Amino acid sequence: MKKIILASLVALSAAAALAPVAQAQVSVNINIGAPPPPRAEPLPPPRHGFVWVPGYWDWDGYRHFWREGQWVRERPGYVYSQPVWRQGPHGWELDRGGWRGGPPPGRGPHHEDWDDHGPGPGPGPGRDCPPGHARKGEC
């Protein structure tokens, strides 16, 4: 009986040594095609204390879709950079834009005074958060 067990163990060891090692490799590439040309949107009349952000083509992971233009509250000392598509080394990439620059720390208006989503009732979601970032959980 010992000889059978020993022979079985030797045979299993030899089979295990000769079996190829399982290797798995996963690679995912997503190449986003060029966005469609921008849509023509009528420019609304100026609105004191607000900046008009034109619409743009966004990407939801499957397709391009149009985001309508919107008013965002002006931020003194900041400049709003519009979203723009650029062709990069990995295909088309969306720079979502947003507020750039700003006053040095401790100067300028207090962030409690900012509301990025237009006029609305007091504090709430979206305050002190660049357009589009709140829905992504970044604020």
LINLIN-V383523 format. One record per pair of residues at least 24 apart in sequence whose C-alpha atoms are under 8 Angstrom apart, sorted by the first residue. I is the first residue (numbers start at 0). GAP is how many residues later the second one is. D is the distance in whole Angstrom. If there is no record, write none. Layout:
i=I gap=GAP d=D
i=I gap=GAP d=D
This chain:
i=30 gap=59 d=7
i=30 gap=60 d=6
i=30 gap=61 d=7
i=31 gap=59 d=6
i=31 gap=60 d=6
i=31 gap=61 d=8
i=32 gap=58 d=7
i=32 gap=59 d=6
i=33 gap=58 d=6
i=34 gap=29 d=7
i=34 gap=50 d=7
i=35 gap=28 d=8
i=40 gap=28 d=8
i=48 gap=24 d=6
i=48 gap=25 d=5
i=49 gap=24 d=5
i=49 gap=68 d=7
i=52 gap=29 d=7
i=53 gap=28 d=8
i=55 gap=27 d=7
i=55 gap=28 d=8
i=57 gap=36 d=8
i=70 gap=46 d=7
i=70 gap=47 d=6
i=71 gap=43 d=8
i=71 gap=44 d=5
i=71 gap=45 d=5
i=71 gap=46 d=5
i=71 gap=59 d=8
i=72 gap=41 d=7
i=72 gap=42 d=6
i=72 gap=43 d=5
i=72 gap=44 d=7
i=72 gap=45 d=5
i=72 gap=46 d=8
i=73 gap=42 d=8
i=74 gap=39 d=7
i=75 gap=26 d=7
i=75 gap=32 d=8
i=75 gap=33 d=7
i=76 gap=24 d=7
i=76 gap=25 d=5
i=76 gap=26 d=6
i=76 gap=31 d=8
i=77 gap=24 d=4
i=77 gap=25 d=7
i=97 gap=32 d=6
i=97 gap=33 d=7
i=98 gap=31 d=7
